[in-house]
């Protein structure tokens, strides 16, 4: 017996229902892979130059910053020995060690502030202030008098520590703006600046301070060298966004 007309019309799916079924089936189809493992990162990697004059210039500038900053801080053993035997004879070795300890603490802890400022786009301002303060406090250290513990503590412990801390983290982080695939190589070269400074600067400071120049002139000579290297390093570094220029 044939179905009544109203029953057959109810069993026939509407065109809109067929469209919905097709859309749901297509949504459940698996996404086909291209088979290329680098395809997912092709868009991101295109944003990194992976080389060029600007990128490698930034690496060289960051290398010099690490040489002058962390390399100089880790050379405090030369000052510790000189202070204990000649310049701060009325102070205990523990009190003298506090100068280098505070300097090393500020080198890393100030990075919490300078790194945040880098994220806000103030890279050039932070680097400019840090480089200028480092030069200033090194020359101020040369003016410290014998047994003037507070003068040395303020200039070398606090002042120089804050200045180096302002440049330490941003100079490393800015390298990642230019490299992705070669980032380990670039970062390794930058960090090697601190290691090279830790090797060469103690030898230089030992001959300057304990040599014929003495403490004041020896520190001024090293401060002049640091100032020259920072003057070269600062214009070399560039961020990924070109909205700022070093002259600002």
C-alpha positions in Angstrom: 0.0 0.0 0.0 1.6 3.3 -1.0 2.3 5.9 1.7 0.0 8.8 2.0 1.2 12.0 0.3 1.8 13.8 3.6 4.0 10.9 4.9 6.2 10.8 1.8 6.7 14.6 2.0 7.8 14.3 5.6 10.4 11.5 4.8 12.1 13.5 2.0 14.9 15.7 3.5 14.8 19.4 2.8 17.6 21.0 0.7 18.7 22.9 3.8 19.1 19.7 5.7 21.3 18.2 3.0 23.5 21.3 3.0 24.0 21.1 6.8 24.9 17.4 6.5 27.5 18.1 3.8 29.0 20.9 5.8 29.3 18.8 8.9 30.9 15.9 6.9 33.5 18.3 5.4 34.3 19.7 8.8 35.1 16.3 10.0 37.6 15.5 7.2 41.2 15.4 8.5 43.6 18.1 7.4 46.2 16.9 4.9 49.8 17.5 5.8 52.2 18.8 3.3 54.9 16.4 4.7 57.3 19.4 5.0 58.4 19.9 8.7 59.5 23.4 7.9 56.2 24.4 6.4 54.6 25.3 9.7 57.4 27.8 10.5 57.8 29.2 7.0 55.8 32.3 7.8 57.5 33.0 11.1 61.1 32.4 9.8 60.5 34.9 7.0 60.4 37.6 9.6 64.0 37.0 10.6 66.8 38.1 8.3 69.2 35.4 9.6 72.1 37.6 8.6 73.1 40.8 6.9 75.0 43.8 8.0 72.4 45.0 10.5 72.0 41.6 12.2 75.7 40.8 12.5 76.4 44.4 13.5 73.9 43.9 16.4 75.8 40.8 17.4 79.1 42.6 17.4 77.7 45.5 19.4 76.2 43.1 22.0 79.5 41.3 22.1 81.3 44.5 23.0 78.6 45.3 25.6 79.2 42.0 27.3 83.0 42.4 27.1 82.7 45.8 28.8 80.0 45.0 31.3 80.0 41.4 32.6 83.7 41.0 31.7 84.6 44.1 33.9 82.4 42.9 36.8 84.0 39.5 36.9 87.4 41.2 37.1 86.7 42.4 40.6 89.2 39.9 42.0 92.0 42.3 40.9 90.4 45.2 42.8 89.7 42.9 45.9 93.4 42.1 46.2 94.5 45.7 45.6 92.0 47.1 48.1 92.9 44.6 50.8 96.7 45.1 50.5 97.0 48.8 49.6 93.9 51.0 49.2 91.5 49.9 51.9 93.7 48.7 54.6 91.4 49.8 57.4 88.5 47.6 56.1 88.0 43.9 56.6 88.1 41.5 53.6 84.4 40.8 54.2 83.6 44.5 53.8 85.7 44.8 50.7 84.0 41.7 49.2 80.6 43.4 49.6 81.6 45.8 46.8 81.9 43.1 44.2 79.0 41.2 45.6 76.6 44.1 45.3 77.9 44.8 41.8 77.2 41.2 40.7 73.8 41.2 42.3 72.7 44.4 40.5 74.1 43.2 37.2 71.4 40.5 37.1 68.6 42.0 39.2 68.4 45.3 37.3 67.7 43.1 34.2 64.2 42.7 35.6 63.6 46.4 34.9 65.7 46.8 31.7 64.2 43.7 30.2 60.7 45.1 30.7 61.7 48.4 29.2 63.0 46.5 26.2 59.6 44.9 25.7 58.0 48.3 25.8 60.2 49.6 23.0 62.7 51.6 25.0 65.8 49.7 23.9 67.8 52.7 22.7 67.0 54.8 25.7 68.0 52.1 28.2 71.2 51.4 26.4 72.1 55.0 26.1 71.6 55.6 29.8 73.4 52.4 30.8 76.4 53.2 28.7 76.7 56.8 29.9 76.3 55.7 33.5 78.9 53.0 33.2 81.5 55.5 31.8 80.6 58.1 34.5 80.9 55.8 37.4 84.2 54.3 36.2 85.7 57.8 36.1 84.2 58.5 39.5 85.9 55.4 40.8 89.3 56.9 39.8 88.5 59.9 42.1 88.1 57.7 45.2 90.6 58.4 48.0 92.6 55.8 49.9 90.5 54.3 52.7 87.4 56.0 51.2 85.3 52.9 51.4 81.9 54.6 50.9 83.2 56.3 47.7 84.3 53.0 46.2 81.2 51.2 47.3 78.9 53.9 45.8 80.7 54.2 42.5 81.9 50.6 41.8 79.4 48.6 43.9 76.1 50.4 43.3 76.6 52.9 40.5 78.5 50.6 38.1 76.3 47.6 39.0 73.1 49.5 38.1 74.7 50.8 34.8 75.9 47.4 33.7 72.6 45.8 34.7 70.8 48.2 32.4 72.7 47.0 29.4 73.3 43.4 30.2 69.9 41.7 29.5 68.8 44.0 26.6 72.1 43.5 24.7 71.5 39.7 24.8 67.8 39.8 24.1 68.0 42.1 21.1 69.9 39.5 19.1 66.8 37.3 19.0 65.1 40.1 16.9 67.4 39.1 13.9 67.9 35.4 14.2 65.8 32.3 14.5 67.6 29.4 12.8 71.0 30.8 13.6 70.1 32.1 17.0 72.2 29.6 19.0 75.3 30.7 17.0 74.6 34.4 17.5 73.8 34.1 21.2 77.0 32.0 21.7 79.1 34.7 20.1 77.5 37.4 22.2 78.0 35.5 25.5 81.6 34.8 24.6 82.2 38.5 25.0 81.7 38.2 28.7 84.1 35.3 28.8 86.7 37.1 26.8 86.4 40.1 29.0 86.8 38.0 32.1 90.1 36.7 30.7 91.7 39.8 29.2 90.5 42.6 31.6 92.0 41.2 34.8 95.4 41.0 33.1 95.0 44.5 31.9 93.8 45.9 35.2 96.5 44.1 37.1 99.2 45.7 35.0 97.6 49.1 35.1 96.7 49.4 38.8 99.7 47.6 40.2 102.1 49.1 37.6 103.6 52.5 37.2 100.2 54.3 36.6 98.8 53.5 40.0 95.2 53.2 41.0 93.7 56.6 39.8 95.4 56.7 36.4 95.0 53.0 35.8 91.3 53.1 36.4 91.0 56.2 34.1 92.9 54.3 31.4 90.6 51.3 31.6 87.6 53.7 31.8 88.8 55.4 28.6 89.0 52.0 26.8 85.6 51.0 28.1 84.1 54.3 26.9 85.6 53.9 23.4 84.2 50.3 23.1 80.8 51.4 24.3 80.8 54.2 21.8 81.3 51.7 19.0 78.8 49.2 20.4 75.8 51.5 20.9 75.3 52.6 17.2 75.8 49.1 15.9 72.8 47.5 17.7 69.4 47.6 16.1 66.0 46.3 17.1 63.6 44.4 14.8 61.2 47.3 14.7 62.8 50.3 13.0 60.5 52.8 14.7 63.3 54.1 16.9 66.7 55.3 15.9 69.8 55.6 18.2 69.7 59.4 17.8 66.4 59.7 19.6 
